[in-house]
């Protein structure tokens, strides 16, 4: 999914840790804070996109897949949350202490 480079493994670990709470929402039918969790993850990945750690497409695909697994049938709502969260996150690049990819 990610381009090869020195920071690839670190970015993969960050991506996995950001997506894990979304996936955990799939184990709870209600009251898991899914919208908040997805928005927070989208914001974080938007920051990684702005810092050059992920492409927009990589981030959107990862978020959409995790959200679809957790809350199937909510594609429109999920797309709106992702779009909004990533737009906000892109305003605040998230540098992870290493160079781009």
ZIHUGI-V680400 format. One record per residue. N is the residue number from 1. RES is the residue in one letter. PSI is psi in whole degrees, -180 to 180 (NA if undefined). OMEGA is omega as a letter, one per 40 degrees, with the letter a starting at -180 (NA if undefined). Layout:
<<N,RES,PSI,OMEGA> <N,RES,PSI,OMEGA>>
//
This chain:
<<1,X,-47,a> <2,X,151,i> <3,X,150,a> <4,X,152,i> <5,X,173,a> <6,X,-36,a> <7,X,6,a> <8,X,-49,a> <9,X,-43,i> <10,X,-43,i> <11,X,-39,i> <12,X,-41,i> <13,X,-42,i> <14,X,-45,i> <15,X,-46,i> <16,X,-41,a> <17,X,-30,i> <18,X,-36,a> <19,X,-24,a> <20,X,-45,i> <21,X,-32,i> <22,X,-48,i> <23,X,-36,i> <24,X,-30,i> <25,X,-25,i> <26,X,-17,a> <27,X,-4,a> <28,X,126,a> <29,X,-35,a> <30,X,159,i> <31,X,17,a> <32,X,-5,a> <33,X,37,a> <34,X,-49,a> <35,X,-46,i> <36,X,-46,a> <37,X,-44,i> <38,X,-42,i> <39,X,-44,i> <40,X,-42,i> <41,X,-41,i> <42,X,-40,i> <43,X,-47,a> <44,X,-46,a> <45,X,-32,i> <46,X,-39,i> <47,X,-37,i> <48,X,-36,i> <49,X,-47,a> <50,X,-30,a> <51,X,-2,i> <52,X,16,a> <53,X,-26,i> <54,X,159,i> <55,X,161,i> <56,X,-45,a> <57,X,-44,i> <58,X,-45,a> <59,X,-47,a> <60,X,-43,i> <61,X,-47,a> <62,X,-46,i> <63,X,-45,a> <64,X,-43,i> <65,X,-44,i> <66,X,-43,a> <67,X,-40,i> <68,X,-36,i> <69,X,-36,a> <70,X,-40,a> <71,X,75,a> <72,X,148,i> <73,X,7,a> <74,X,38,a> <75,X,-45,a> <76,X,-48,i> <77,X,-45,a> <78,X,-45,a> <79,X,-40,i> <80,X,-43,i> <81,X,-45,a> <82,X,-47,a> <83,X,-47,a> <84,X,-48,a> <85,X,-42,i> <86,X,-38,i> <87,X,-43,i> <88,X,-42,a> <89,X,-33,i> <90,X,-19,i> <91,X,-10,a> <92,X,82,a> <93,X,138,a> <94,X,101,i> <95,X,133,a> <96,X,14,i> <97,X,-2,i> <98,X,163,a> <99,X,168,i> <100,X,136,i> <101,X,NA,NA>>
//
